[in-house]
Amino acid sequence: MYQVKPRIMGNPDHGQNPDAPPYGVKPKTLSAPTLIDLRDVVFAWREDNGLGAGNWGTARVFKDGKEFGYMSYNGRVWDRNDWSEHAREIKDADNES
């Protein structure tokens, strides 16, 4: 089972507090059986809550309860959170590619 715990924040470009989630959006852990399904769940949740890229903070990804990566706003999963040239995209966590 895959899970993501997105840190959602207000977008200051829209007059929202960047130190707190937008009004009415509660922190949530999202789950799905595959990474592809998890992306779909995240995209639907973002759409349902009117969240954009300016609301997206760190999103830690877990597989069977163990942290292994980070999800960027576009749904890609990375092995590190520094977005450097050293970050490697994780496309299939079951096959390490």
HUGIMO-V639003 format. One record per residue. N is the residue number from 1. PSI is psi in whole degrees, 0 to 359 (999 if undefined). OMEGA is omega in whole degrees, 0 to 359 (* if undefined). Layout:
# HUGIMO-V639003
{{N & PSI & OMEGA} {N & PSI & OMEGA}}
This chain:
# HUGIMO-V639003
{{1 & 134 & 177} {2 & 146 & 177} {3 & 153 & 173} {4 & 140 & 179} {5 & 85 & 182} {6 & 139 & 172} {7 & 109 & 183} {8 & 138 & 181} {9 & 160 & 176} {10 & 148 & 179} {11 & 112 & 181} {12 & 338 & 177} {13 & 341 & 179} {14 & 19 & 177} {15 & 20 & 180} {16 & 154 & 180} {17 & 117 & 181} {18 & 353 & 180} {19 & 5 & 182} {20 & 154 & 176} {21 & 155 & 175} {22 & 152 & 181} {23 & 130 & 177} {24 & 352 & 180} {25 & 119 & 181} {26 & 142 & 175} {27 & 142 & 185} {28 & 144 & 170} {29 & 126 & 182} {30 & 141 & 185} {31 & 152 & 175} {32 & 160 & 183} {33 & 338 & 180} {34 & 164 & 177} {35 & 321 & 179} {36 & 315 & 177} {37 & 323 & 179} {38 & 319 & 177} {39 & 316 & 180} {40 & 318 & 178} {41 & 316 & 179} {42 & 313 & 181} {43 & 318 & 179} {44 & 317 & 179} {45 & 316 & 178} {46 & 315 & 180} {47 & 315 & 180} {48 & 332 & 183} {49 & 5 & 178} {50 & 36 & 183} {51 & 138 & 178} {52 & 185 & 182} {53 & 327 & 180} {54 & 348 & 177} {55 & 350 & 189} {56 & 122 & 175} {57 & 213 & 178} {58 & 136 & 179} {59 & 97 & 181} {60 & 136 & 181} {61 & 138 & 181} {62 & 147 & 172} {63 & 119 & 182} {64 & 41 & 176} {65 & 355 & 181} {66 & 126 & 179} {67 & 133 & 179} {68 & 356 & 181} {69 & 188 & 182} {70 & 141 & 178} {71 & 127 & 175} {72 & 169 & 184} {73 & 326 & 182} {74 & 3 & 177} {75 & 357 & 178} {76 & 146 & 181} {77 & 135 & 185} {78 & 154 & 180} {79 & 351 & 179} {80 & 163 & 187} {81 & 16 & 182} {82 & 357 & 176} {83 & 29 & 179} {84 & 178 & 176} {85 & 349 & 179} {86 & 347 & 180} {87 & 137 & 181} {88 & 131 & 178} {89 & 137 & 176} {90 & 110 & 182} {91 & 327 & 181} {92 & 97 & 185} {93 & 336 & 180} {94 & 335 & 181} {95 & 8 & 177} {96 & 43 & 177} {97 & 999 & *}}
